[in-house]
């Protein structure tokens, strides 16, 4: 492993855009590696944002997607880099305008978030 460290992100992690929108992931079929019964998140997964309230000059410009940069941890699933709670993610509008970093919170086992 090289310089990056952090905890693996599972499907139960809470990820949001900087404006409070909730990020959801559609896990790639190769997400066979699991934390408990949850798929490990990878850069091959698709990340969408719902509920973003970002407004620019009075016009709604919500975040709609997130692109994560592969870490240099060297850890992969089926050759695809895994995401860590320290991975950099950029949120984008529908026009692909960068709108700030994704905020990753590692999920706590046994805690239910409503």
C-alpha positions, 0 to 999 in steps of 0.5 A, a space after each residue: 500500500 502507498 500513502 492513502 489510509 482510511 476506512 472502507 466505505 460500505 453501502 450503509 455510509 452516509 454521503 452528502 453534497 455540501 448543500 445537504 443533498 443525499 448521495 445514493 450509490 448504485 453498486 456495480 454487479 462486481 461488488 462481491 466484497 462486503 462489509 457485513 452484508 453491505 457492498 464495498 463502494 468502488 469508483 465503478 459505482 454510480 453516485 447520484 444526489 437527491 434533495 440538493 437545494 443549491 441556488 446560484 443567482 436565484 436559479 436552482 443549480 442542484 448537485 445531481 452526481 458525484 465523481 470520486 477520485 481513486 485513492 492510491 491505497 492499492 486496494 481494489 475489488 475486481 481491479 477497481 479501486 475501493 472508496 475510503 472515508 478519506 477519498 475525494 469526491 466532487 459534486 456536479 450539477 446537471 451541466 457538469 459544473 463542479 459544486 463542491 466536495 462530497 461529505 463522507 460519514 462512515 456508518 456506525 454499526 447498530 445505529 439507525 439514521 432516519 
